[in-house]
Amino acid sequence: MGFLAEQFYGKTQKRCFANITHISNMPSIVKYGLLSYDRSRNINHVSVALEGVQKRREQKSVPNGLPLHNYASLYFDPRNPMMYRLRCHMDPEQFRQLVVLAISIEVLDIDGVVVTDGNAASSVTRFYSPEEGIASLNYQLIYAKWWNDPDNPYAEEEKKRVKCAEVLVPHCIQQSKIDSAVVSSEEIKEILITQGFLNKIHVEPDVFFL
């Protein structure tokens, strides 16, 4: 384990980050790795991105870095407001075909990686080097099961933002950094196996709010 990955693990005891994708994308991910939004344009794939969110991300760049769409984006916790929005807006059958890829925390040691303290598209989100980010993040909010705060709408929006903190990896995450996958049902697990995914697969409906 690299230095920064060790630092993160020591603070949280977490061994992975997460990417949300559609099962139809798995053959290309197995072949090419996990690509940035920009690079994936050249490959036939099913996007799970919400149009409004991607328009905001398209207009944003990382300070002293690349345009946001040039990074492969990972969440600290996939059971987050974005997953909940997908649950509400996607066709139910398509939603059940989502896959969460568990990505090794070793990506923190890749050159050019950026850590955010919330949803990268937010105007108030800060961008850090991995070392600064590890020391600065609010892990209590990031790993909280819920973010509701009905008595304080402003606080609820802030909790949503923080819960969607990200790790941004330039261009591509190699397939070797994928530790495992999480799916919502045994049926999706079997499909994933037939697509050539050889890593461990966990069936955890709660991650998908099911």
N, C-alpha and C positions, 0 to 999 in steps of 0.2 A: 504494500500500500504506500502511495506517495505521501509526501509531507503534508500537503494541504488536505488530502483525503483523510489522513490520520487525524488532523486537527478537527475536521468536521465530525468525524465519527466519535471522537472523544467528547464533543459537546452534546451530541444528540443520540448516539447509539443507532443511527440510521445507516443502512448500507447501500441505499439506492435512491435515485431520483426517478421521475416518471414522465413518460410521454404518452399522450392519448392519440390513438390512431384507429383506422377502420381495418377490419380483418382482411379486406380485399387488397390492402397495401402490403401485406406481409411478404409475399413472394419477392417484391422489389426491395424491401427492407433487408430480407435475408441475403439478397444478392449484392446490394449497393450500400447498405447501412442506412442510418436514419438521416435524411437530408434536410437541409434548410428549406423554408417555404420557397425561396427563389430557385434553388436547384431542382426542387421537386416539380416545378412547372414543366420541365422537359421529359418527365416520366408520366405515363398513364397512371393515375391514382385517384382515389376517392378522398376528397377533402372533407374534414369534419369541422373546418373553421367556420365560425359565424361571420357573415359578410360584413356587418358593421364593425366587428372587432378587427378584422383584417384590414379594413380601410384605414383605421386609426394606426395600426402597426405599420402599414405601408408608408405612411408619412413620417415615420419616426426613425431616428438613427441613435445608436449608442454614443454618448459623448466620447470623443477621441477614438471612436471605433467604427464599425460598419453599419450600414442600414439594418434595421431590426430583422427584415426578412432574409438577411444573409446568415442568420444564426439558426441552428436547430435548437428548439426551445424545450426545456424540461421544467416540470413542477417539482417542488419538494414533496407535496402531498396531492395525489390525483383526486381524492375525494374533496373537491373544492367547488367554489361557485361556478367555475366554467363547466365542470362536469354536470352540475345541477342545471345550468342553462341548456346544455345539450340534451339532458333528460327531458326538459320541458319543450324544446323546439324541434327536435329531430323526430322523424317517423319512428314509432316504437320498435318496429322490426329492425330498422337500420341502427337504432341506438343499441339494441341488444348485441349487435355485431361489433361494437367497439372493443378495443383491446388496449390495456395499459401495459406498456413496456417498462420494465424495471431496469434502469440504467445504472451501471456501476458509479459510485462516487469518485472513482479514479479519474473521471472526466474533469474534475476540478484542477488537475495538474496539466491539462492540455493548454498550450500557449494560446492566448487571446480569449480565454473564457471570461465571461462577465457574470456577476451575481447581482440580482435586483432585490430590493426590499419589498416588492409588491408586483402587481401586474405591470409588465413592461410598457404597456400602452398608456398607462395613467400619466397624467401631466405632473404628478407629485412624486412619482416613483424615483428612487435614487439608484444609480448604477455604481457597482463597486468591483474592484479586483477581487478574486476569490478569497484572498486572505482577509481583506477588509470586510467583505460580506459575511464571512463565517463569524466574525467577531461582532457584527452589528445587527444581525437579524433577530426578529422577535419570534423565537421558536414556539413559545407558548401559544401564540395566535396562529402561526403557520400550521401547527399540528393539532389544533383544537378540532373537535369533531364538527361543531357548528359555529356559525358566525352571527346568528340572529341577535338583534338588540332592538326590540320593538319600541322601547321607550326613548331611544336615541338614534334616529335615522342616520345622522352624520357618523356616529360611531360604528353603525352597522356597515356603512359603505367603506369605512376605513378598514374594518375587519375583513371585508371581502377582498379589498385590494391587497392587504398583507398576506392573506391566505393563499393568494395566487402568485407568491414570490417565485422567481424563475432562476434557472441556470441557463445561460446562453452560450452555446458552443459554436464556434465559427464553422460554417459550411456543412459539415458532416460529422456524424458520430459512427465510428466503425462498428460493424456487427459484433465484433469481439467484446464490445463494452455492454452488450445486452445481457443481463444476468438471467432474467426470467420474464414471464408475462402473467398478467392477471386478467381473467375473463369472467363473464357474468353467469355462465352455465356450462354444464358438461358438453352440451351440443357444440358450443363455440370452441371448447377445448379440443374436441375431436377434429373439427375443421382445421384448426391451427396446426395440429399434428400432421394432417395430410398435406399441408402447404410447406412442410419441410422445416418447421420450427422445432429444434431439437432440445431446447433448454426447458427448464422446469416451468410448468404452467399451474397457476393457482386459480381455483374457482372461488370468487369472493363477491357475491352479488351486492353486498353493502357498499363496496367501493363505487358502484354505479347507482346507488340510491334505489336498489331493487329489493 
